[in-house]
Amino acid sequence: MQFFIRPLKTKEAPLLADFLYEAIFVSETVTPPAKDIIYLPQLQIYISHFGRLKDDYALAAEKEGRVVGVVWVRIINDFAHVDDTTPSLAVSVLPPYRGKGIGRALLTGMLELLKQKKYKQVSLSVQKQNPAVRLYKRLGFLPFRENQEECILVRPLD
């Protein structure tokens, strides 16, 4: 599949709302939440006023002129918060484009960008049932903290 990774344009920041919803992992046995779930304060911190904070970075996967995946980071007090210098990462690929290497390419691109920006590590929170856990671990993310349902993974960047 032909796609390319590029910085998310400022005017595309509103797309993060749709990608945030797609990033919510729902097992096959559970009914997906209503789309307005993204307006909860604990989820809005991932996207509200994105691009205005100094640690906001985002990359997009584009295919045939359409953004089909996004990875973004910011330093916030979210589920994946480990300290005030570690960005929290979110990644989302539209369902028809999953399993085609887009998520891996987005993550690899963001890891390289954060390394260039001299960050020491990046964190993310993921439900243990989410198949993406395998990808994160293959890319060097390590367990940091967990509970019964989810874990926080950290990826050293040095």
C-alpha positions in Angstrom: 0.0 0.0 0.0 1.4 3.4 -1.0 1.2 6.1 1.7 3.6 8.7 3.1 4.2 10.2 6.5 4.4 13.9 6.9 3.8 16.5 9.6 0.2 17.2 10.4 -0.7 20.7 9.1 -2.1 23.2 11.6 -5.4 23.4 9.6 -5.7 19.6 10.0 -5.7 19.7 13.8 -9.5 19.3 14.0 -9.1 15.9 12.4 -7.6 14.7 15.8 -11.1 14.5 17.2 -12.1 11.8 14.7 -8.8 10.0 15.2 -9.1 10.2 19.0 -12.4 8.4 18.7 -10.9 5.8 16.5 -8.0 5.3 19.0 -10.5 4.2 21.7 -10.0 0.4 21.8 -13.3 -1.5 22.1 -13.2 -5.3 22.2 -15.5 -7.2 19.8 -17.8 -8.1 22.6 -18.6 -4.5 23.7 -20.7 -1.9 22.0 -18.6 1.1 20.9 -19.3 4.3 22.9 -21.1 7.2 21.4 -18.9 9.5 19.4 -19.5 12.4 21.9 -17.3 10.5 24.4 -14.4 12.5 23.1 -15.8 15.6 24.7 -15.2 14.2 28.2 -12.5 16.3 29.9 -10.2 13.3 30.4 -10.2 12.8 26.6 -10.2 16.5 25.5 -6.8 17.0 27.0 -5.4 14.9 24.1 -6.6 17.3 21.5 -7.9 20.6 22.9 -6.0 23.5 21.3 -3.6 21.1 19.8 -0.5 22.8 18.4 -0.4 25.6 20.9 1.7 23.9 23.5 5.5 23.7 22.9 5.5 19.9 23.2 2.7 19.3 20.7 3.9 17.3 17.7 1.9 15.3 15.2 2.5 13.3 12.0 0.0 12.2 9.5 -0.2 9.2 7.1 -1.6 10.3 3.8 -2.9 8.1 1.1 -4.3 9.5 -2.2 -4.7 13.0 -0.6 -6.5 11.7 2.5 -5.2 11.5 6.1 -5.7 7.9 7.1 -3.7 7.8 10.3 -2.2 10.1 12.8 0.3 9.9 15.7 0.5 12.8 18.1 2.2 13.7 21.4 1.9 16.3 24.1 3.0 16.6 27.7 -0.2 16.4 29.7 -1.4 14.8 32.9 -3.2 11.9 31.2 -3.5 8.2 31.7 0.0 7.7 30.4 1.6 10.5 32.4 5.0 9.4 33.9 6.6 12.8 34.5 6.5 16.4 33.4 9.2 16.0 30.7 7.8 12.8 29.0 5.3 13.3 26.1 2.3 11.1 26.0 1.7 9.4 22.7 -1.6 8.6 20.9 -1.8 6.9 17.5 -4.8 6.1 15.4 -5.3 4.5 12.0 -8.7 4.4 10.3 -10.1 0.9 10.4 -9.8 0.1 6.6 -6.1 1.0 6.7 -5.1 -1.0 9.8 -2.7 -3.9 9.5 -0.9 -2.4 6.5 2.2 -0.9 8.2 0.8 2.6 8.6 0.8 2.5 12.4 4.4 1.2 12.5 5.5 3.9 10.1 3.7 6.6 12.1 5.3 5.4 15.4 8.7 5.0 13.9 8.5 8.6 12.5 7.4 10.0 15.8 10.1 8.2 17.7 12.7 9.6 15.4 11.2 13.1 15.7 11.2 13.0 19.5 14.8 11.7 19.5 15.8 14.7 17.3 14.0 17.0 19.7 16.1 15.5 22.5 13.3 14.0 24.5 14.6 11.2 26.8 11.5 9.0 26.5 7.8 8.8 25.4 4.9 7.0 27.1 1.5 5.6 26.1 -1.4 3.9 27.7 -3.0 0.9 26.1 -5.6 -1.7 27.1 -4.0 -5.1 27.5 -6.5 -6.7 25.1 -5.5 -4.3 22.3 -3.6 -6.1 19.6 -1.4 -3.0 19.2 0.4 -4.0 22.4 2.5 -6.4 20.3 3.6 -3.7 17.9 4.5 -1.3 20.8 6.7 -4.0 22.4 8.4 -4.8 19.1 9.2 -1.1 18.8 10.9 -1.1 22.2 8.2 0.1 24.5 8.7 -1.3 28.0 6.2 -1.8 30.8 6.1 1.0 33.3 2.9 0.6 35.3 -0.2 -1.5 34.9 -3.6 -2.4 36.4 -6.0 -5.2 35.5 -7.1 -3.7 32.2 -4.4 -1.4 30.9 -0.7 -0.7 31.0 1.5 2.3 30.6 4.5 1.6 28.3 7.6 3.8 28.0 10.0 3.9 25.1 13.5 5.2 25.9 14.8 7.5 23.1 18.5 7.6 23.8 
